[in-house]
Amino acid sequence: MRYTTFTALAAAALATASMAQAQDRSDWPASFTVGTASQGGTFFAYGSGWANLVAEELGISGGAEVTGGPMQNMALVHTGDAAFGMTTMGPAAESLAGTNPIAPGLAMDKACAMFPMYQTPFSVTALSSSGITSISEIPDGARIGFGPAGSTSDTYFPRMLETLGVNFERRNGGWSDLGGQLQDGLLDVIAFAAGVPVPAVSQLEVQTDVNIIEFTAEEQAAIMAEYPVSAFEIAADTYTTLEAPARSVSMWNFAVANCDLPESFVYEATNVVMSDNERMVNIHRAARSTLPEHWDKNNVLKWHPGAARWFQENAGAEIPADMIYGG
């Protein structure tokens, strides 16, 4: 009898909650897209996964869109052409300052912080047959693939290599395409800036022998002195090629949401991603850093009110009012 009563009460509570949820959804969009990057890169694999997860859990239509990466995603989210997107802190800062090459002079202040994703390490890959084992061994005039035009890699890696005295021919393209060009001898090196493991590098390892080239301590220090990056080590178990951790530098990535999206929608979407890290890690190992405590890695973008409320309630985040959109 008590069990029956409890079941009835639970069912009633569930029905009430469902009605409230349906009422809360009255201003939600019917569908959403997540701006990612090119296929073969971490943004696309990670973004497709969390888009599908949010769509499934919230019961609305949603998916990933192939884009040019962080700069284009800032523009798409700012204009509302994409509800969500993925960006890196450097491109985010440039977009806010009006120096995004997609729309020079436009301050893209309608893209709000949603949740921390992971760090983007900068690393260099060459075929073992090339004999290139260090940055200093990259030959003069080397053909280097920097990823899609406007991506984090394309924005920062050419400058970094110039700082280190490397002379090169600049090539752009999706990570998978560049991987094929490296195998075919059309490129000498690929300069990756993507969450690890980068799918294109993992695929290369299966098909051929590669060298994953780390920075020396001096090179790392020189880059950190010039660019908005921090020290990072690519763990030895990231790739089968690595026998020890590889010295690198990295930049944090954040998911962004259009600032005008309903607070409850962004709150619930954030909750889906941040409440179960194991599911996110199953999507991509880079999500090991998709943790609530990393909310403080955003010191550039204003927070979406829905996301800010989630981190305040669930991570003890002390987000200043002037860092919350509309606050």
Protein Blocks (a to p, Z undefined) as FASTA:
>chain_A
ZZmmmmmmmmmmmmmmmmmmmmmmmmpcfbdcddfbdehiaklmmmmmmmmmmmmmnopa
cdddddebjklmmmmmmnopafbdcddfklmmmmmnopafklghiacfkbccfbdcbdcd
ddddddfklopabfklpcghiacdebjehiaklmmmmmmmmmnopacddddddfklmmmm
mmnopafbdcdddddddfklmmmmmmmccddddddfklmmmmmmmpccddddddfklpmk
lmbdcddddddddddddfkbcfklmmmmmmmmmmomklmmmmpmklmmmcfklmmmpckb
ccdfklmmmmmmmnopacdfklpghZZ
